[in-house]
Amino acid sequence: MSEPLHLQGLNPPQRQAVETLRGPLLILAGAGSGKTRVLTRRIAHMLQQGVYPSQIFAVTFTNKAASEMKERVAELIGDQARRVWVSTFHSSCVRILRTDAVHLGYTGNFVIYDDDDQMRLLKQIGKDLNLDPKRVPPKAIRRMMDDAKNKLLEPDDLESEGRTDAVKIKVWRLYEQRMKGANAMDFNDLINNVVKVWRANPQVLEKWQRRLRYLMVDEYQDTNRSQYELIKLLSGGPSGNLAVVGDDDQSIYAFRGADITNILNFEKDFPGATVVKLEQNYRSTSRILQAAMTVVKRNSQRKDKTLWTDKGDGSILRIIVGRDEQSEADRVAQDIQAKMREGRKAEEIAIIYRTNARSRPFEQIFQRMRIPHVLVGARKFYQRREVRDMLGYLKLIANPSDEMGLLRVLNVPRRGLGDKAVQTLRAHQVNKGITLFQATRELSGMGGRAGKGYKSFVSLIDGASEHLRDHTAGEVVIYLAKESGYWTMLEAEDTDEARGRLQNIRALAEDVDQDEELDQSYDEEGNPVVLDNSPLSRLQRFLDRATLSGQAEELPQDGGQVTLMTCHLSKGLEYPVVYVVGMNEGGFPLLREDFTEEQVEEERRLVYVAFTRAMDELVISRSLTRIVYGRGIERCSPSRFLGDVPPELLQGGTGRARKRPVRNAADQLARTQAFLAKHGGARSRPSAPKPQAKRAAHSDETRITREVRSLEDLQVGTRILHGDYGEGVIRNRTGDAKNPKLTVEFGQHKRKTLFARYASLEIVE
């Protein structure tokens, strides 16, 4: 007799997970190990074993995942799969509360407040209490509430801790009162209120335990405290049939409240649990898996498992090194073009970065080189609100007659200049026959709130214009953001979204100061044309470039599009070719000065997720320098995680480079900072790049390099890596010992003279 369809094609651990139906079960599913297949086959197996569909409850995080699970079960066993309860946490809790919310004083027709509803209510409470929204931002209060509710905490709990502003707690209490009065719940309430009902009413909990005898939880590593309590209560009945599926190495949502200890402590929380490890990867080649595993195995908070594959070794992992972030993007784009000429389709390629702010140079070069691309989960850089706001200010400085720029930022952030103030301006403009900015200046002397707002705005623009005379345009961006109150507004919000917006402003400042090759024109003989390099002219050229970058050109769509996205959004996806970019300290990992070891471990998990998206080829890129607003060019140290990858994986087994010593996070950061302090890797302005056509061609074959620890490292005969010219050998050294002049021979006997201190070199080992 042939095997049932739902058991065919399973490897031994997968089959064990599918057939284990009784008691607590932890399925540790490594990346690409067939997690969804196991979940759907397990449901099918339950149904074939006589379990009623209505007794099965499978809970996941997204509607898409729930729908996919139902469809795949239906393909295996038919329509009865439709009666299995497969749902998200929130949808499930809504269904439960429609009958049981009465136990908390709600009626069954309660309404659900979304983010906008929450913000409107919080703003109204702030007005009623006469609170300054700049000092007590509604977004900061919502974040405080969300963080607390994810941990099942109440206002009294925060008050007893004594670490939260009493005013914020007061607003939260009023928020809860008004929500209850409106018969309304927010998204966090949906889960927490079910927990409250079940804790206070054992008979209600028992009803659901009798009904839902087989509980399955997907992505268990992403559960927070409230979701954990919900699962523990529901699975605590007589059957105790709980199966959770997850991968602690892919726990990357701590910023949303995910608690990795939920999966790490599963066997302790559910005694007698069966543990099944899915370690065979069906996605990636062996080298890719080894690289990912050697990074993540450095974590102390993880369960032991090792992924393997029968797909073969695959190609070596290559590293592309650019002089700066723009050069890095340029070389990645050229590499992608080469792959597409070789037959790769655009949709087979993905670029993965740590944060959305890193998309900017890739968007620019892809637009210029006409590579079709799509950004996942983010607006294009120059379409992001904070970027457009800062550009509005810059356009007004470059051209005070720009009405659209003025109207965009006149009341951003709020300075009491609403619709009525704009109407007053318009009337004055028409009456006097002057520009809108001139009208603003003339009205800045009037009294009242509007007059104060006009004066504040004019003073800001005048101050920024004056600032531009002695500072770079990038520094003016930061000046505008801080003097306008925009920076303070985002800092006060204290949310991940606000921090991302601040990062975008910093990226814009760096972009303004970036000397791009498009800034330089050449005559017919290839000689550079002398440009007006006054601060105002440079700013105007940048604004031209930014405006053109924002235009939606028609790009060829025949071969699909290259995907650009963050590590977080890449989870669950796969591509034949993956570029993990920006692998420098401060970029990936992205850590604050007061980082903890737990945060470093999450960054390692993000690397693991990014690497394991690759099926056939994994390419890593980084830059030797970057422009930091207000400080100019600074050296970039390679990401500490590159030092974790065995050299033989990067060099095709040559094993030429030494193994880098293992350092903890704090030591690595201190070492990087000490290097910059000692060798002064910054200067006031970036140097203009050489024309594209005159760059020395060189291969981007992987090299194991280290930073220049001392200028004494740069002696005759030393092999070095340069961001433009590639690998070379120092043939002569002359001049001042503090900044020696080096003659370097690159490929094809081309010689270049470089000043050691500014050349952005690395030692090839």
N, C-alpha and C positions, 0 to 999 in steps of 0.2 A: 504494500500500500504506500503510495507516494506521500511525502510530507505535505502538511497544510501549506497553503500559499504564504501565510504570514510567518512561517518559520524557515522558508527557503532563503538561502543566500546569507544567513547570519553566521558570523564567526563565533567561536565558543563563548567568549565573554558576553557578546551581544545576546546569544541564546539564553545564557544563564539569567541575564537581566530580564529578558522577556518572560521566562517561565517562572521566575520567583514572584509569587503573588501574595504570600502571607508574611505578615510582620513588617518591621521597618527595613527599608532597602535604600542604600546610598549608591547611586550609579555615578562614578567619577568618569565623566566623558571628556577626554582631551579634545583639542581642536581637530576638526575634520574626522572624528571617529564614528560618525553615524548616529549621533544623538537623536535626531528627529525620527530616524528609522526605528530605533529601539522604542521610543515612546509610542509611536503609532502601532507597531507590531505588538507591543505589550497590551494595548487596549484591545486589539483584535483577538489576542490570545485569551484575555479575560472573557470576552463575549463568547468565544468558542467553548470555554470551560463552563459556561452556564451562568456567568454573572449577569444580572439584569443591567441593561444599559443605564437605567436611572440610578444605580448604585455607584456608578463611576463618576468621579469628579476630577478633571484635569485642569489645573490652573497655570496660567503663564502670564507674561507681561504685556504682550501686544495683541490687538485684535487680529493682525495679520498672521501671527504665529498660531493663534487659536483656530482660525479658519483653515490654514494649511493642514493642521493636525486633523481636523474633522474630515477634510477632503481625502486625505491619504488613508484614513481608516475606512472611509466609505468605499474607496477603490478596492480594499482588501475583503471587506465582509458585507458590503451592501448598505441598504437604507437604515438598518437598525443603528448604525453609527450616528445617525442624526439625533438619536435620543440620549446619547452620552453627553453629559454636561462638561463641555470644554469652553473655558471662558477666561477672561482676565481677572485679576484680583478685584479691581474696582467694579466691573460689571457683575461679578458674582455677589459682591457685598450689597450692591443696589438691589438685586433680586431678593436677597435675604431680608434686607431692611424694609422692603415694601410690605412685608407681613409682620415683622418683629420690631420695627422702630417705635411702635406704641409703648413698648416697655421703657423707653427713654423720654416719653412725653411728646413724641412726634406723631403726626398722622401719616398714613401710608402714601399720601400724595405729596410728600415733601419735595422741594425743588433742590437742584444741585447747582451751586455757584461755581462758575469757571474762574479762571485767573482774572479776567476783566471785571467780573462781578465782585470778586474779592477786593480788587484795587479800588473800585468805586466806593465800596463800603468803608474801607480803611481811610480813604481820603476824606469821606464825609465825617467819620469819627474824629479825625484830626482837626477838621474845621470846627466841629462842635466843641472841642477842647482848646481851641485857639493855639494849636501847635504849629511851629514853624516846620514846613515840610522839608526844608534843607537840613534842619537839625535832627528831625525825627522822620526820615523818609519812609513812606508807606511800604516800599519794596523791602527795606531792611526789616520792618516789622513782619511782613509776610514770610521772609526768610527765617526769622527767629521762630515763628509759629510752625513753619514746615519742618524745621530741624527738630523742634520739640515733639511735634506730633508723630514724626517718624520713629521717635523713641518712646512713644506712649506717655509723654510727659504732659502735665497740666500747668496752668499758671501758678498754682500753689507750689509745684515742684521747683519751678525756676525761682520763685520768690524765696524759698527756703535755702536755695543754693547761694543766693546773694550775689550772683555774677551778672545778672541781667538788669538793665536800666528799668527802674520802677515805672517810668512813664510808658515804656513799651509794654510792660505787663498790664498796666491799666488799660491801654488801648486793646490788648488782647481780651481782657475780661469783658469790655464793652462790646467787642466784636462777637464774642460767644453769646452774649445776651441778645444782641440784635439778630444773630443768625437763628437762635432758638425762637425768637418772636416772629421771625419770618417763615418758620417751618422750613429752614434751609440747612443744607450741609455742603461743605467743600469736599474736595477729593480726598484729603487725608481723613476727614470725618467718616467717610464711608467705611474704611477698614477699622478705624478705632472704635466706632460706635457698635460694630458687630462684636468686637472683643468685649466691650462694656456690657452689652446685652448678655452674652454668653457667660461672662464671669458672674454677673448678678442674678442670672436666671438659669440654674442647672437644668431645669426641665426643658427649656428651649434648646440649650446646647445638646441635650440627650436626643431630642427630636432629630436634629441634623446629623448627629453621629450615627443614629440608626438608619437614616436614609442614605447617607453618603459613606459607604463602607470601604471604598477603594479610592484613596486620595493620591494623586500624582502632582508633583510640582516641578515645573521646568525652570531652568536658570536659577537654581536655588542659591547660588553664590551671590545673586543680586538682591536677595530679600533683606528688608530692614527689620527693626525690632518689632514693629506692629504686625507685619506680615508673618514673622516667626511665631508670635503669640497666637495669631489666628490659626496657623497650621497646627501648632502644638495642641491647642484646645480641640480642634476638629478631629485630630487623629488619636485623641486620648480615650476614645470609646472602647468597647469590648473587642472590636476587630483589630484595631491598631495597624491597619494595612496602609502604610505610608511609604511611597516611593518618591525620592527626590533625585533629580538629575542636575548635574552642574559640574563646573570645573573651577576650583579655587584659583588656578593660574589665570583665569579670565575674569576675576573679580576686579572691575575697573570703574565702579560707580560709587565710590565712597562719598563723593561730593553730593550724591543724591540720597545719602543715608544708608546705602548698602553696607551690611555688616558681614565681613568675611568669616567671622567666628561662627556664624550660623552653620556654615558647611564644615568648618574645621572641627567643630564640637559635636557633630551629628551623632557619632557613636556614643558619646557621653550623655547627650540629651535623650537618646532613644536606645537604651540598653538592648543588647542582643541583635543589633542591626547587622544585616548582610551587606558587605561592601563588594561591589563589582567594578573593576577598572577597565575602561575601554581605552586601550593604548595604541591600537592599530590605526594609523592615520591613512585616509584614502585620498588625501588632497595633495600633499606636498612631497617633494623629493627628500632624500635622506639628509643632504647637506643643509637644507633649509630647516628641517626639524632639529638637527643637532645644534645649529646656531641658536634657535629659539630656546631650546631646552637648557643649553649651557648658561644662558642669561638668567632664565627664571629660576633655575636650581640654586642660585645664590640666595634666594629668599628663605628666611627661616620660617615664615608663616605659610606653609604649604604641605600638602600631602604628597607622599612619595609616589611618583609615577614617571614613566619614561615613554614617550611616543616613538613609534617605529613605523616603517613603511616598506612595502615591497616594490615601490616604484623605481628603485635604483638611486644611485648617488646624485644624479643630476649635475647641472653646471655649477661652477664655483660661484660664490657670492662676490660680486664686484663692488668696489667702492669708487665713486666719482667724487673728485675733489675740485672745488672751485675756488678762485681767488677770494670772492666774496659771495654773498647770497644771490646776487644777480647772475654772477658767473656760474654758480652752482646750478641755478635754474636753466641757464642757457645750455649747459652741457647735458643736463637731463633731457631737455627738449631735443637736442641734436641726437642723443642716444635713442630716444623714442622714434624720431624720424627715420633713423637707420633701421630700427626694428620693423617699422611699417613698410619700408622699402623691401625688406626681406620677406614680407608676407603676413606679419602680425596685424590683426585688426585693432582699431583704436579701442573698441569695447573690451578687448582682452587685457588692457593695461590700466593700472591704477597708481595714483600717487597718494601716499599716506603721510600726513604730517601731524605734529602734536597738537597744534591749535590752529584755528581758522586764520589768524593773522599771518601765518606762514604761506597762505595761498597766493599772496600778492605778486611776488616775482614770477611765479609760474603762470598766473593769469596773463600777465603782461607779455611774457615771451611766447606763450601759446597763441595769443591774439596776433602777435607780430608774425609768427611763423605759420599762421593759419592751420594750427593743429586743433581739430574739433575736440571740445572738452566740456565737461559739466561739473559744476560744484554741487556736492551733496550736503544738504542741511545748512546752507549758508548763502547769503546774498554775495554777489561778486564784490570784491573789496571796495571799489569806488562807488558801490551802491549802498553800502552800509550807512546807517543813519549818522553815526558819529563822524564818519569820514566825510560825508556830504556836508555836515554842519561845519566842520573845520575848513573844508574847501570853500564854503560860502564866505567865511571870514577872509580867507586868503584872496579870493576873487575880488572882494571889496577893497582890500589893501592895494592890489594890483590895478584895479579900475574902480575908483569911487563912484562912477556913474552906473555901476552894475546894480540894477534894481532888484533882480531876482535873488542875487546873493544877499542883499540887504534884507529883503523880506523873509528870507529863510532863517536868518540868525538874529533878527531884531529882538526877538523875545526868547532866545535860546542861549542859556537857560532863562527861566522866567525873570523878567525885570519890570513887570507891570505894564507892558506895552502890548495890549491885546488888540482886538479888532477896532475898537473905538480910537485908540491911539494911532493906528494905521490910517484910518479915515481922516483924522486930523492932519496927519502928515501929507496925505494925498491932496487935501484941500489947500494946504499951505504951498505945496509944490506947484500946483496949477496956478494959484493966485500970483506967485512970484516968478513963475517961469524958470525954475531952477531944478537941479537934480534932487532926488529923494534924500540922498545923504546930506546935501546942503540944507534941505528943509529940516532934517533931523538936528543938524548943528544949530540952526537958527532957533529951533524950539527948545533947545537944551537949557535955555535960561528961564523958561516959564516955571511957574510954581506947581505944586501938587505932585502926586505920585508919577504921572506921566512925564513931567519935566525932569524929575529925578532919574527916570529910566532913560530918557533921551540923552541926558548928560553922561550917565554911566556908559552908554553904548558908544557915544562919540569919543569919550576919553579912552575907552578900550581900543578902538580902531586907531586913534592917533598914537597911543602908546605902542601898539604893535608896529605901526609904520616907522616910528622912531627906532624901535628895537631892531628892525630889519637892517638899519644902516651899519650896525656894529656886530650883528650876529647872523648866523646862518638861517635860512628860511625854515629849516627843521626846528631850530630853537624857537623861532617865532610861533610855530604850531603849538609847542608846549607852553609858551608864554600866553597865547590866546586861551588855551584850554584851562590854564590855572587862573589867570586874571579874570576871566569871564565867570568863574565859578563852576564851569563844566566839570573840571577834574574833581573838585570837592563834592559835587553832586553825585558823581559815580562812586567815589570812595565811600560816601556816606551810605549808599545803597548796600554795600558790602555783600554783593551777590556774585555768583560765578559769571552771570551775564554781564554785570557791570565791570568786573575785572577783565573780561574778554574785550569789552568796549574800550577800556583804558589801554589794553595791549594793542588794539587797532590804531589808536591815536599815536602811540609810540611808533608803530610800524609806519604810519603816514609820515611822521617826523623824519624817520630814517630814509624813507623813500624820497622826500623832498630834497634831502641832502645827498642822495645817491647820484654821482656823476654817471649818467647813462650815455651809451654810445650814440643814442639818438640826439643828444645835445650837441654832438659834434658833426659838422658838415665837412665835406671834402670836395675839392674841385675835380675837374676832369682828369687831372694827372695824379689824383690820390693824395694831394697835399691838404692838410687841415686848413679850413677857413677860419680866420680870427673872429671870435664871437665876443659880444659884449658880455663880460662876466660880472657885471654889477649885480648886487643882491636882487634888485628888482627885476632885472632881465632874466636872471636864473629862475626866479620865482615864476615869471610869466611863461618861460619855456616848460617848466614843470606843469603848470596849469593846463597848457595846451596838450601835453602828453597825457595827463590824467583825464582830461575831457575826451580825448580820442580813445583812450583805453576803455572808457565807459560806454562807447558806442557799440551797439549790437550788430556786428558785421555778419554777413551771410557766410557761414562756414560750411564746407562740404559735409553732408551727413551720411553719405553712402556707407562708410565703414563704421558708423556709430561714433562714440565719443570716448575720449580718455576720461576716467573718473578721478576727481580730486576730492579728498575728504580727510577728516580727522581720524585718529586711531579709534576713538569711541564709536564713531559712526560706521567704521569698517567691520566691527564685530559681527560675525555671522555670514560675512561675504567672502568670496574667493575670486581670484583672477590669475590667469596664467603668468602674467608679469607684474611684479609689484616693485615700486620705488619707495623706499622709506627715506624721507628727506629731512634735512636739518638736524643730523645726528651730531650735534655739538652740545657741550655743557651750557646750560642756560636755555637751550632750545628743546633738547630731548636727551636727558631729563629736563623738565620744567619745574624748578624748585625755588621756593622763596628762601631767604637767608636763614629763617628759623625752622627749616625743614626737619622732619622727624624720620627715623628709620622706616616707619610704617609708610610714609609718603614715598620714600625711595623704592620700597618694595612694590607699591602700586605702579610706579613708573616702569619698573622691570616687567610687570604684568602687561603693561601697555605695549612694550617692545615685543613681548611674546605674542600678543594678539596681532600686532602689525606684521611681524615676520610670517606668522602662520596663515596669513591671507594669501600668500604666494603659492602657486601650484608648481610652476616649472622654473621660474627665474626670480631671484631676489637681488635687487640692486640697492645699495645704500649710498646716500650722498651727504656731503658736509662741505663746509667752507673753511678757509684758513682765517678769514677775517669777517667782521661785520661792522656796519656803521651804527653807532649808538648815539642817539640824539644828544646834542650838547657836548659830546666828547670825541666825536670823529671816529676814526678807524680803531678797532681793537682786535687783538688776536682772539681766535676761538680755539679752545681746547677740544679735542675729540670727545665725544660722549664716552663717559666711563663704561657704558655698556658695550662699546666696540672692543674694549680691552678684555671683556669676558669671552668673546668669541674665539675659539681656537684658531691660530694662524693658518693651519693646514686647510681649514674650510674656506679661507679667503684667498689662498694661494694655490689651490689645486694640488695640495699635498706636498709642496716643496719644503715646508717647515723651516723656511729660511730665517724667520724672525724669532726672537726670543719670546717666551711667554711673559706677558706683562704681570707684574706683581699685583696681588689682590689687595685692594684698599677699601676701607669702609667709606661711607658717603661723606662724613665730615672731613676725613683726611684728604679725600680727593678734591673737595671744594677748597679747602685751605691751601692745598698745593697749587691749584689753578690761580687763586687770588694772589698767592705769593709770587708766582711767576709774573703776572701782570704788573704787580707793584715793583718788582725788581727790574724788569726790563722795559718798562714804559712803553707798552704796545699801542698807545693811543697818540694821535696827533689831531690838530684842529680841523683839518679838512681832508677829504679823500683825494687821492691823486686821480687825474683823468686817465681812464683806461686807454689802451692802445686800440687802434682801429681793428675791427674784426678781421679784415683781410690780411693784416700784418702780424696776426698772432701766430706763434710757432705751433704747427700741428703736432699733437702728441697723443699717444694712446692713453686711455683711462684705465689701463690694467691696474689691478689692485696692488697697492704697496702698503707695507707695514711701516708706519712712521711714528716719530715722537716729536714733541715740541723742542724748540731750541732753548735749552735751559740757561745757556750763557753764550755770549758772542764768541767766546773761546772755542765753542763747539764747531764754529765755521772756519775750519782750517783747510788748506790746500789738500785736495784729494777726497774731501768729504762729499758723499752723495747727498743731494738735497732734492726737495720737491717744491716747485713753484706753482702757484695757482694758475698762471697763464701758460708757462712754457713747459710744464711737466717736470720730468726727472732730469737732473743734470749733475755735473761734477765741478767742484770749485777748482779752477786752474791757477788763480792768482789772488792774492790778498794784499791790499795796500791801504795807505791812508791812516786816519785817526783810529786808535784802538777802540774808542767809544762808539764809532760808527764806520767800520772799515768798508772800503770799496772792494767788492768781489767781482772777479771775472769768472763767469760760469759757462761751461760748455754744455749745451743741450744737444738734442738729437741732430743728426746730420751735420755735426761740427759747427752748429750755430753758436756764436758766443754773445753773451749779454753782460753788461756791466750793471751791477746792482749795489745799492747801499744796504748793508746788512740789517740795519735797524728798521728799515721801512719795507723790506722786500717780502715779508710774510712767508718765511721759509719754514720747512720742517725737515728733520733729518730722516733719511731713508736708512732703515736698518737691514 
